[in-house]
């Protein structure tokens, strides 16, 4: 008997978690693969103002901070054989 494999596409969409390019790619990938879709959301949303978002991201990079995310408990209870993660990189910091 063959074991069914479950796939999860988890993505972080930044300023616009539902309509960002990352969200669109993740949704398409989930649809093409039949995977479950999970949006990784920070407890405190990023500003929709681009400059403020950049300043917040730079501060997090400088402090090596990791934002608290909205509970992933729902996906923790499912045994996924495959996990695909997708996020955006909108600038680099040296």
Gaussian input, Z-matrix of N, CA and C with variables (Angstrom, degrees):
# hf/3-21g

backbone

0 1
 N
 C     1     B1
 C     2     B2     1     A1
 N     3     B3     2     A2     1     D1
 C     4     B4     3     A3     2     D2
 C     5     B5     4     A4     3     D3
 N     6     B6     5     A5     4     D4
 C     7     B7     6     A6     5     D5
 C     8     B8     7     A7     6     D6
 N     9     B9     8     A8     7     D7
 C    10    B10     9     A9     8     D8
 C    11    B11    10    A10     9     D9
 N    12    B12    11    A11    10    D10
 C    13    B13    12    A12    11    D11
 C    14    B14    13    A13    12    D12
 N    15    B15    14    A14    13    D13
 C    16    B16    15    A15    14    D14
 C    17    B17    16    A16    15    D15
 N    18    B18    17    A17    16    D16
 C    19    B19    18    A18    17    D17
 C    20    B20    19    A19    18    D18
 N    21    B21    20    A20    19    D19
 C    22    B22    21    A21    20    D20
 C    23    B23    22    A22    21    D21
 N    24    B24    23    A23    22    D22
 C    25    B25    24    A24    23    D23
 C    26    B26    25    A25    24    D24
 N    27    B27    26    A26    25    D25
 C    28    B28    27    A27    26    D26
 C    29    B29    28    A28    27    D27
 N    30    B30    29    A29    28    D28
 C    31    B31    30    A30    29    D29
 C    32    B32    31    A31    30    D30
 N    33    B33    32    A32    31    D31
 C    34    B34    33    A33    32    D32
 C    35    B35    34    A34    33    D33
 N    36    B36    35    A35    34    D34
 C    37    B37    36    A36    35    D35
 C    38    B38    37    A37    36    D36
 N    39    B39    38    A38    37    D37
 C    40    B40    39    A39    38    D38
 C    41    B41    40    A40    39    D39
 N    42    B42    41    A41    40    D40
 C    43    B43    42    A42    41    D41
 C    44    B44    43    A43    42    D42
 N    45    B45    44    A44    43    D43
 C    46    B46    45    A45    44    D44
 C    47    B47    46    A46    45    D45
 N    48    B48    47    A47    46    D46
 C    49    B49    48    A48    47    D47
 C    50    B50    49    A49    48    D48
 N    51    B51    50    A50    49    D49
 C    52    B52    51    A51    50    D50
 C    53    B53    52    A52    51    D51
 N    54    B54    53    A53    52    D52
 C    55    B55    54    A54    53    D53
 C    56    B56    55    A55    54    D54
 N    57    B57    56    A56    55    D55
 C    58    B58    57    A57    56    D56
 C    59    B59    58    A58    57    D57
 N    60    B60    59    A59    58    D58
 C    61    B61    60    A60    59    D59
 C    62    B62    61    A61    60    D60
 N    63    B63    62    A62    61    D61
 C    64    B64    63    A63    62    D62
 C    65    B65    64    A64    63    D63
 N    66    B66    65    A65    64    D64
 C    67    B67    66    A66    65    D65
 C    68    B68    67    A67    66    D66
 N    69    B69    68    A68    67    D67
 C    70    B70    69    A69    68    D68
 C    71    B71    70    A70    69    D69
 N    72    B72    71    A71    70    D70
 C    73    B73    72    A72    71    D71
 C    74    B74    73    A73    72    D72
 N    75    B75    74    A74    73    D73
 C    76    B76    75    A75    74    D74
 C    77    B77    76    A76    75    D75
 N    78    B78    77    A77    76    D76
 C    79    B79    78    A78    77    D77
 C    80    B80    79    A79    78    D78
 N    81    B81    80    A80    79    D79
 C    82    B82    81    A81    80    D80
 C    83    B83    82    A82    81    D81
 N    84    B84    83    A83    82    D82
 C    85    B85    84    A84    83    D83
 C    86    B86    85    A85    84    D84
 N    87    B87    86    A86    85    D85
 C    88    B88    87    A87    86    D86
 C    89    B89    88    A88    87    D87
 N    90    B90    89    A89    88    D88
 C    91    B91    90    A90    89    D89
 C    92    B92    91    A91    90    D90
 N    93    B93    92    A92    91    D91
 C    94    B94    93    A93    92    D92
 C    95    B95    94    A94    93    D93
 N    96    B96    95    A95    94    D94
 C    97    B97    96    A96    95    D95
 C    98    B98    97    A97    96    D96
 N    99    B99    98    A98    97    D97
 C   100   B100    99    A99    98    D98
 C   101   B101   100   A100    99    D99
 N   102   B102   101   A101   100   D100
 C   103   B103   102   A102   101   D101
 C   104   B104   103   A103   102   D102
 N   105   B105   104   A104   103   D103
 C   106   B106   105   A105   104   D104
 C   107   B107   106   A106   105   D105
 N   108   B108   107   A107   106   D106
 C   109   B109   108   A108   107   D107
 C   110   B110   109   A109   108   D108
 N   111   B111   110   A110   109   D109
 C   112   B112   111   A111   110   D110
 C   113   B113   112   A112   111   D111
 N   114   B114   113   A113   112   D112
 C   115   B115   114   A114   113   D113
 C   116   B116   115   A115   114   D114
 N   117   B117   116   A116   115   D115
 C   118   B118   117   A117   116   D116
 C   119   B119   118   A118   117   D117
 N   120   B120   119   A119   118   D118
 C   121   B121   120   A120   119   D119
 C   122   B122   121   A121   120   D120
 N   123   B123   122   A122   121   D121
 C   124   B124   123   A123   122   D122
 C   125   B125   124   A124   123   D123
 N   126   B126   125   A125   124   D124
 C   127   B127   126   A126   125   D125
 C   128   B128   127   A127   126   D126
 N   129   B129   128   A128   127   D127
 C   130   B130   129   A129   128   D128
 C   131   B131   130   A130   129   D129
 N   132   B132   131   A131   130   D130
 C   133   B133   132   A132   131   D131
 C   134   B134   133   A133   132   D132
 N   135   B135   134   A134   133   D133
 C   136   B136   135   A135   134   D134
 C   137   B137   136   A136   135   D135
 N   138   B138   137   A137   136   D136
 C   139   B139   138   A138   137   D137
 C   140   B140   139   A139   138   D138
 N   141   B141   140   A140   139   D139
 C   142   B142   141   A141   140   D140
 C   143   B143   142   A142   141   D141
 N   144   B144   143   A143   142   D142
 C   145   B145   144   A144   143   D143
 C   146   B146   145   A145   144   D144
 N   147   B147   146   A146   145   D145
 C   148   B148   147   A147   146   D146
 C   149   B149   148   A148   147   D147
 N   150   B150   149   A149   148   D148
 C   151   B151   150   A150   149   D149
 C   152   B152   151   A151   150   D150
 N   153   B153   152   A152   151   D151
 C   154   B154   153   A153   152   D152
 C   155   B155   154   A154   153   D153
 N   156   B156   155   A155   154   D154
 C   157   B157   156   A156   155   D155
 C   158   B158   157   A157   156   D156
 N   159   B159   158   A158   157   D157
 C   160   B160   159   A159   158   D158
 C   161   B161   160   A160   159   D159
 N   162   B162   161   A161   160   D160
 C   163   B163   162   A162   161   D161
 C   164   B164   163   A163   162   D162
 N   165   B165   164   A164   163   D163
 C   166   B166   165   A165   164   D164
 C   167   B167   166   A166   165   D165
 N   168   B168   167   A167   166   D166
 C   169   B169   168   A168   167   D167
 C   170   B170   169   A169   168   D168
 N   171   B171   170   A170   169   D169
 C   172   B172   171   A171   170   D170
 C   173   B173   172   A172   171   D171
 N   174   B174   173   A173   172   D172
 C   175   B175   174   A174   173   D173
 C   176   B176   175   A175   174   D174
 N   177   B177   176   A176   175   D175
 C   178   B178   177   A177   176   D176
 C   179   B179   178   A178   177   D177
 N   180   B180   179   A179   178   D178
 C   181   B181   180   A180   179   D179
 C   182   B182   181   A181   180   D180
 N   183   B183   182   A182   181   D181
 C   184   B184   183   A183   182   D182
 C   185   B185   184   A184   183   D183
 N   186   B186   185   A185   184   D184
 C   187   B187   186   A186   185   D185
 C   188   B188   187   A187   186   D186
 N   189   B189   188   A188   187   D187
 C   190   B190   189   A189   188   D188
 C   191   B191   190   A190   189   D189
 N   192   B192   191   A191   190   D190
 C   193   B193   192   A192   191   D191
 C   194   B194   193   A193   192   D192
 N   195   B195   194   A194   193   D193
 C   196   B196   195   A195   194   D194
 C   197   B197   196   A196   195   D195
 N   198   B198   197   A197   196   D196
 C   199   B199   198   A198   197   D197
 C   200   B200   199   A199   198   D198
 N   201   B201   200   A200   199   D199
 C   202   B202   201   A201   200   D200
 C   203   B203   202   A202   201   D201
 N   204   B204   203   A203   202   D202
 C   205   B205   204   A204   203   D203
 C   206   B206   205   A205   204   D204
 N   207   B207   206   A206   205   D205
 C   208   B208   207   A207   206   D206
 C   209   B209   208   A208   207   D207
 N   210   B210   209   A209   208   D208
 C   211   B211   210   A210   209   D209
 C   212   B212   211   A211   210   D210
 N   213   B213   212   A212   211   D211
 C   214   B214   213   A213   212   D212
 C   215   B215   214   A214   213   D213
 N   216   B216   215   A215   214   D214
 C   217   B217   216   A216   215   D215
 C   218   B218   217   A217   216   D216
 N   219   B219   218   A218   217   D217
 C   220   B220   219   A219   218   D218
 C   221   B221   220   A220   219   D219
 N   222   B222   221   A221   220   D220
 C   223   B223   222   A222   221   D221
 C   224   B224   223   A223   222   D222
 N   225   B225   224   A224   223   D223
 C   226   B226   225   A225   224   D224
 C   227   B227   226   A226   225   D225
 N   228   B228   227   A227   226   D226
 C   229   B229   228   A228   227   D227
 C   230   B230   229   A229   228   D228
 N   231   B231   230   A230   229   D229
 C   232   B232   231   A231   230   D230
 C   233   B233   232   A232   231   D231
 N   234   B234   233   A233   232   D232
 C   235   B235   234   A234   233   D233
 C   236   B236   235   A235   234   D234
 N   237   B237   236   A236   235   D235
 C   238   B238   237   A237   236   D236
 C   239   B239   238   A238   237   D237
 N   240   B240   239   A239   238   D238
 C   241   B241   240   A240   239   D239
 C   242   B242   241   A241   240   D240
 N   243   B243   242   A242   241   D241
 C   244   B244   243   A243   242   D242
 C   245   B245   244   A244   243   D243
 N   246   B246   245   A245   244   D244
 C   247   B247   246   A246   245   D245
 C   248   B248   247   A247   246   D246
 N   249   B249   248   A248   247   D247
 C   250   B250   249   A249   248   D248
 C   251   B251   250   A250   249   D249
 N   252   B252   251   A251   250   D250
 C   253   B253   252   A252   251   D251
 C   254   B254   253   A253   252   D252
 N   255   B255   254   A254   253   D253
 C   256   B256   255   A255   254   D254
 C   257   B257   256   A256   255   D255
 N   258   B258   257   A257   256   D256
 C   259   B259   258   A258   257   D257
 C   260   B260   259   A259   258   D258
 N   261   B261   260   A260   259   D259
 C   262   B262   261   A261   260   D260
 C   263   B263   262   A262   261   D261
 N   264   B264   263   A263   262   D262
 C   265   B265   264   A264   263   D263
 C   266   B266   265   A265   264   D264
 N   267   B267   266   A266   265   D265
 C   268   B268   267   A267   266   D266
 C   269   B269   268   A268   267   D267
 N   270   B270   269   A269   268   D268
 C   271   B271   270   A270   269   D269
 C   272   B272   271   A271   270   D270
 N   273   B273   272   A272   271   D271
 C   274   B274   273   A273   272   D272
 C   275   B275   274   A274   273   D273
 N   276   B276   275   A275   274   D274
 C   277   B277   276   A276   275   D275
 C   278   B278   277   A277   276   D276
 N   279   B279   278   A278   277   D277
 C   280   B280   279   A279   278   D278
 C   281   B281   280   A280   279   D279

   B1=1.4523
   B2=1.5271
   B3=1.3158
   B4=1.4642
   B5=1.5296
   B6=1.3460
   B7=1.4581
   B8=1.5203
   B9=1.3218
   B10=1.4604
   B11=1.5157
   B12=1.3156
   B13=1.4560
   B14=1.5190
   B15=1.3215
   B16=1.4631
   B17=1.5139
   B18=1.3213
   B19=1.4598
   B20=1.5202
   B21=1.3179
   B22=1.4563
   B23=1.5198
   B24=1.3241
   B25=1.4628
   B26=1.5240
   B27=1.3320
   B28=1.4647
   B29=1.5210
   B30=1.3274
   B31=1.4592
   B32=1.5170
   B33=1.3263
   B34=1.4577
   B35=1.5138
   B36=1.3271
   B37=1.4545
   B38=1.5099
   B39=1.3316
   B40=1.4623
   B41=1.5115
   B42=1.3340
   B43=1.4674
   B44=1.5218
   B45=1.3150
   B46=1.4646
   B47=1.5292
   B48=1.3324
   B49=1.4597
   B50=1.5249
   B51=1.3202
   B52=1.4644
   B53=1.5249
   B54=1.3381
   B55=1.4621
   B56=1.5232
   B57=1.3180
   B58=1.4663
   B59=1.5296
   B60=1.3052
   B61=1.4683
   B62=1.5187
   B63=1.3271
   B64=1.4659
   B65=1.5275
   B66=1.3380
   B67=1.4633
   B68=1.5265
   B69=1.3165
   B70=1.4676
   B71=1.5239
   B72=1.3376
   B73=1.4715
   B74=1.5287
   B75=1.3385
   B76=1.4649
   B77=1.5287
   B78=1.3274
   B79=1.4651
   B80=1.5271
   B81=1.3192
   B82=1.4691
   B83=1.5275
   B84=1.3291
   B85=1.4624
   B86=1.5316
   B87=1.3258
   B88=1.4650
   B89=1.5290
   B90=1.3226
   B91=1.4621
   B92=1.5319
   B93=1.3206
   B94=1.4680
   B95=1.5238
   B96=1.3300
   B97=1.4635
   B98=1.5217
   B99=1.3409
   B100=1.4558
   B101=1.5238
   B102=1.3217
   B103=1.4628
   B104=1.5222
   B105=1.3264
   B106=1.4607
   B107=1.5196
   B108=1.3237
   B109=1.4649
   B110=1.5221
   B111=1.3229
   B112=1.4670
   B113=1.5182
   B114=1.3170
   B115=1.4565
   B116=1.5253
   B117=1.3232
   B118=1.4641
   B119=1.5250
   B120=1.3197
   B121=1.4640
   B122=1.5235
   B123=1.3422
   B124=1.4596
   B125=1.5297
   B126=1.3287
   B127=1.4640
   B128=1.5249
   B129=1.3343
   B130=1.4633
   B131=1.5265
   B132=1.3204
   B133=1.4678
   B134=1.5199
   B135=1.3178
   B136=1.4589
   B137=1.5225
   B138=1.3164
   B139=1.4593
   B140=1.5234
   B141=1.3162
   B142=1.4687
   B143=1.5196
   B144=1.3395
   B145=1.4617
   B146=1.5279
   B147=1.3289
   B148=1.4647
   B149=1.5272
   B150=1.3213
   B151=1.4644
   B152=1.5287
   B153=1.3221
   B154=1.4673
   B155=1.5267
   B156=1.3174
   B157=1.4614
   B158=1.5272
   B159=1.3280
   B160=1.4662
   B161=1.5237
   B162=1.3288
   B163=1.4644
   B164=1.5295
   B165=1.3190
   B166=1.4610
   B167=1.5318
   B168=1.3241
   B169=1.4629
   B170=1.5253
   B171=1.3316
   B172=1.4646
   B173=1.5248
   B174=1.3200
   B175=1.4695
   B176=1.5286
   B177=1.3260
   B178=1.4637
   B179=1.5231
   B180=1.3272
   B181=1.4654
   B182=1.5209
   B183=1.3262
   B184=1.4659
   B185=1.5280
   B186=1.3229
   B187=1.4608
   B188=1.5323
   B189=1.3334
   B190=1.4650
   B191=1.5390
   B192=1.3170
   B193=1.4649
   B194=1.5223
   B195=1.2946
   B196=1.4553
   B197=1.5206
   B198=1.3267
   B199=1.4668
   B200=1.5289
   B201=1.3048
   B202=1.4604
   B203=1.5213
   B204=1.3291
   B205=1.4614
   B206=1.5231
   B207=1.3234
   B208=1.4573
   B209=1.5210
   B210=1.2947
   B211=1.4618
   B212=1.5120
   B213=1.3060
   B214=1.4680
   B215=1.5250
   B216=1.3358
   B217=1.4556
   B218=1.5268
   B219=1.3080
   B220=1.4671
   B221=1.5219
   B222=1.3210
   B223=1.4638
   B224=1.5155
   B225=1.3282
   B226=1.4645
   B227=1.5219
   B228=1.3337
   B229=1.4598
   B230=1.5266
   B231=1.3126
   B232=1.4625
   B233=1.5225
   B234=1.3238
   B235=1.4613
   B236=1.5304
   B237=1.3198
   B238=1.4591
   B239=1.5206
   B240=1.3192
   B241=1.4598
   B242=1.5173
   B243=1.3227
   B244=1.4626
   B245=1.5213
   B246=1.3243
   B247=1.4687
   B248=1.5184
   B249=1.3050
   B250=1.4571
   B251=1.5192
   B252=1.3197
   B253=1.4604
   B254=1.5151
   B255=1.3156
   B256=1.4575
   B257=1.5184
   B258=1.3226
   B259=1.4655
   B260=1.5165
   B261=1.3019
   B262=1.4590
   B263=1.5221
   B264=1.2975
   B265=1.4643
   B266=1.5110
   B267=1.3187
   B268=1.4567
   B269=1.5104
   B270=1.3165
   B271=1.4589
   B272=1.5169
   B273=1.3059
   B274=1.4608
   B275=1.5145
   B276=1.3013
   B277=1.4622
   B278=1.5184
   B279=1.3165
   B280=1.4714
   B281=1.4973
   A1=108.69
   A2=116.58
   A3=122.00
   A4=110.35
   A5=115.64
   A6=120.85
   A7=109.38
   A8=116.07
   A9=120.05
   A10=109.60
   A11=115.74
   A12=120.66
   A13=109.13
   A14=115.51
   A15=120.82
   A16=108.19
   A17=115.39
   A18=121.20
   A19=109.14
   A20=115.10
   A21=122.22
   A22=109.03
   A23=116.36
   A24=121.86
   A25=105.85
   A26=116.21
   A27=121.89
   A28=107.32
   A29=116.46
   A30=118.86
   A31=110.98
   A32=114.87
   A33=122.22
   A34=106.85
   A35=116.21
   A36=121.41
   A37=116.29
   A38=118.13
   A39=120.97
   A40=114.58
   A41=115.85
   A42=122.20
   A43=113.29
   A44=117.10
   A45=121.36
   A46=108.83
   A47=116.76
   A48=120.70
   A49=115.73
   A50=118.47
   A51=119.70
   A52=113.74
   A53=117.22
   A54=120.04
   A55=114.76
   A56=117.48
   A57=120.22
   A58=110.48
   A59=115.96
   A60=120.72
   A61=110.01
   A62=116.25
   A63=120.89
   A64=110.15
   A65=117.27
   A66=121.10
   A67=110.71
   A68=116.33
   A69=120.19
   A70=111.30
   A71=117.10
   A72=121.10
   A73=110.09
   A74=116.81
   A75=120.90
   A76=111.03
   A77=116.89
   A78=120.87
   A79=111.01
   A80=115.95
   A81=120.27
   A82=110.64
   A83=116.52
   A84=121.43
   A85=110.55
   A86=116.51
   A87=120.18
   A88=110.93
   A89=116.04
   A90=119.99
   A91=110.97
   A92=116.70
   A93=120.75
   A94=112.87
   A95=116.57
   A96=120.42
   A97=113.69
   A98=116.92
   A99=119.72
   A100=112.42
   A101=116.44
   A102=121.94
   A103=111.74
   A104=114.84
   A105=120.65
   A106=107.51
   A107=116.56
   A108=122.26
   A109=109.30
   A110=116.70
   A111=121.37
   A112=109.57
   A113=116.25
   A114=122.12
   A115=108.77
   A116=116.70
   A117=122.12
   A118=107.00
   A119=116.16
   A120=121.15
   A121=110.57
   A122=117.23
   A123=119.09
   A124=109.68
   A125=116.66
   A126=120.61
   A127=109.54
   A128=115.90
   A129=120.74
   A130=108.18
   A131=116.31
   A132=120.98
   A133=111.51
   A134=114.89
   A135=120.11
   A136=108.92
   A137=115.76
   A138=121.32
   A139=110.48
   A140=116.48
   A141=120.25
   A142=110.83
   A143=116.85
   A144=122.33
   A145=107.73
   A146=116.57
   A147=120.82
   A148=113.04
   A149=117.83
   A150=120.52
   A151=111.22
   A152=116.77
   A153=120.14
   A154=111.17
   A155=116.60
   A156=120.96
   A157=110.40
   A158=116.77
   A159=121.18
   A160=110.20
   A161=116.87
   A162=120.56
   A163=111.00
   A164=116.41
   A165=120.62
   A166=110.47
   A167=116.74
   A168=120.86
   A169=111.31
   A170=117.23
   A171=120.53
   A172=111.26
   A173=116.35
   A174=120.98
   A175=109.82
   A176=117.03
   A177=120.96
   A178=111.17
   A179=116.77
   A180=120.36
   A181=109.91
   A182=116.22
   A183=121.59
   A184=111.18
   A185=116.79
   A186=121.94
   A187=112.80
   A188=116.45
   A189=122.06
   A190=110.23
   A191=114.92
   A192=121.82
   A193=111.18
   A194=115.07
   A195=122.43
   A196=106.62
   A197=117.49
   A198=119.96
   A199=111.44
   A200=115.67
   A201=120.86
   A202=107.55
   A203=115.79
   A204=118.97
   A205=110.46
   A206=114.77
   A207=121.21
   A208=107.14
   A209=115.93
   A210=124.14
   A211=118.29
   A212=116.35
   A213=120.79
   A214=112.66
   A215=117.32
   A216=120.33
   A217=113.13
   A218=117.23
   A219=120.21
   A220=111.58
   A221=117.50
   A222=119.46
   A223=111.62
   A224=117.97
   A225=120.83
   A226=111.88
   A227=117.28
   A228=121.50
   A229=112.89
   A230=117.15
   A231=121.32
   A232=109.01
   A233=116.17
   A234=120.64
   A235=108.54
   A236=115.61
   A237=120.56
   A238=109.49
   A239=116.35
   A240=121.07
   A241=110.88
   A242=116.11
   A243=121.99
   A244=109.09
   A245=115.35
   A246=120.29
   A247=108.47
   A248=116.21
   A249=121.76
   A250=107.51
   A251=117.30
   A252=121.38
   A253=109.19
   A254=115.49
   A255=120.90
   A256=108.07
   A257=116.73
   A258=120.85
   A259=108.28
   A260=115.95
   A261=119.95
   A262=110.15
   A263=115.09
   A264=122.74
   A265=105.62
   A266=117.13
   A267=118.29
   A268=113.54
   A269=117.32
   A270=120.47
   A271=108.32
   A272=115.67
   A273=119.07
   A274=108.48
   A275=115.11
   A276=120.94
   A277=108.16
   A278=115.90
   A279=119.82
   A280=110.65
   D1=128.14
   D2=-177.92
   D3=-81.89
   D4=135.50
   D5=178.20
   D6=-81.59
   D7=132.80
   D8=177.01
   D9=-73.61
   D10=135.74
   D11=177.36
   D12=-102.37
   D13=136.22
   D14=176.16
   D15=-108.24
   D16=140.19
   D17=179.53
   D18=-119.29
   D19=140.70
   D20=177.55
   D21=-120.04
   D22=130.50
   D23=170.27
   D24=-106.73
   D25=111.12
   D26=177.96
   D27=-107.68
   D28=136.79
   D29=-178.22
   D30=-141.06
   D31=153.77
   D32=176.03
   D33=-118.44
   D34=112.45
   D35=-173.22
   D36=-95.44
   D37=6.67
   D38=174.44
   D39=65.40
   D40=-128.23
   D41=-175.10
   D42=-63.34
   D43=-34.12
   D44=-175.66
   D45=-130.99
   D46=77.89
   D47=-170.63
   D48=-61.04
   D49=-20.87
   D50=-178.77
   D51=-96.80
   D52=-24.85
   D53=-173.39
   D54=-123.08
   D55=6.08
   D56=-178.85
   D57=-70.02
   D58=165.74
   D59=175.49
   D60=-58.96
   D61=-39.92
   D62=178.45
   D63=-59.84
   D64=-44.64
   D65=179.45
   D66=-62.14
   D67=-42.66
   D68=-179.62
   D69=-62.96
   D70=-43.64
   D71=178.71
   D72=-64.78
   D73=-44.14
   D74=-179.59
   D75=-62.32
   D76=-43.15
   D77=179.37
   D78=-63.20
   D79=-41.76
   D80=178.60
   D81=-64.55
   D82=-43.28
   D83=179.19
   D84=-62.03
   D85=-43.84
   D86=178.97
   D87=-63.41
   D88=-40.82
   D89=179.62
   D90=-65.30
   D91=-43.40
   D92=-178.70
   D93=-66.86
   D94=-32.29
   D95=-175.44
   D96=-100.52
   D97=-8.62
   D98=-176.30
   D99=73.80
   D100=20.73
   D101=-177.00
   D102=-82.37
   D103=159.08
   D104=169.38
   D105=-75.28
   D106=151.95
   D107=-177.38
   D108=-117.42
   D109=135.50
   D110=179.83
   D111=-137.99
   D112=122.68
   D113=177.74
   D114=-92.46
   D115=120.89
   D116=177.57
   D117=-81.85
   D118=116.77
   D119=-175.65
   D120=-118.39
   D121=131.61
   D122=175.02
   D123=-74.45
   D124=150.30
   D125=177.58
   D126=-58.73
   D127=-44.21
   D128=176.18
   D129=-102.46
   D130=114.98
   D131=-177.74
   D132=-62.38
   D133=149.42
   D134=174.09
   D135=-76.01
   D136=148.47
   D137=179.48
   D138=-62.81
   D139=142.71
   D140=174.65
   D141=-78.52
   D142=-12.80
   D143=174.73
   D144=-76.45
   D145=119.28
   D146=-173.35
   D147=-56.85
   D148=-46.15
   D149=-177.98
   D150=-63.88
   D151=-42.60
   D152=178.52
   D153=-64.77
   D154=-37.88
   D155=178.31
   D156=-64.44
   D157=-43.23
   D158=178.49
   D159=-62.22
   D160=-44.33
   D161=179.42
   D162=-62.04
   D163=-40.81
   D164=178.31
   D165=-64.38
   D166=-43.43
   D167=179.55
   D168=-64.67
   D169=-42.70
   D170=178.04
   D171=-61.71
   D172=-39.70
   D173=178.05
   D174=-62.83
   D175=-43.97
   D176=179.38
   D177=-64.17
   D178=-39.43
   D179=177.80
   D180=-63.67
   D181=-48.00
   D182=-178.70
   D183=-58.87
   D184=-40.09
   D185=-177.73
   D186=-89.92
   D187=2.57
   D188=-176.06
   D189=51.38
   D190=39.45
   D191=-176.06
   D192=-84.26
   D193=151.55
   D194=173.77
   D195=-126.45
   D196=112.73
   D197=-177.73
   D198=-60.16
   D199=144.33
   D200=173.87
   D201=-69.22
   D202=134.30
   D203=-179.29
   D204=-105.48
   D205=156.05
   D206=176.43
   D207=-63.76
   D208=134.69
   D209=-172.04
   D210=-35.78
   D211=118.91
   D212=176.36
   D213=-84.81
   D214=16.51
   D215=-174.05
   D216=-56.14
   D217=-35.40
   D218=-177.44
   D219=-61.39
   D220=-40.10
   D221=-179.18
   D222=-84.39
   D223=-20.30
   D224=177.83
   D225=-66.16
   D226=-25.57
   D227=-175.38
   D228=-84.09
   D229=-5.29
   D230=-178.30
   D231=-110.85
   D232=136.54
   D233=178.72
   D234=-89.50
   D235=99.92
   D236=179.06
   D237=-91.40
   D238=128.71
   D239=177.43
   D240=-75.02
   D241=-33.06
   D242=-177.70
   D243=-129.55
   D244=136.83
   D245=177.75
   D246=-129.56
   D247=127.74
   D248=177.08
   D249=-118.08
   D250=129.30
   D251=179.89
   D252=-117.04
   D253=143.42
   D254=-177.29
   D255=-141.51
   D256=131.15
   D257=176.78
   D258=-143.19
   D259=176.42
   D260=-178.26
   D261=-107.24
   D262=154.67
   D263=172.11
   D264=-128.12
   D265=102.79
   D266=-174.55
   D267=-100.57
   D268=-8.42
   D269=173.65
   D270=-165.98
   D271=162.30
   D272=175.71
   D273=-114.80
   D274=153.61
   D275=-177.94
   D276=-130.67
   D277=126.62
   D278=179.88
   D279=-117.04

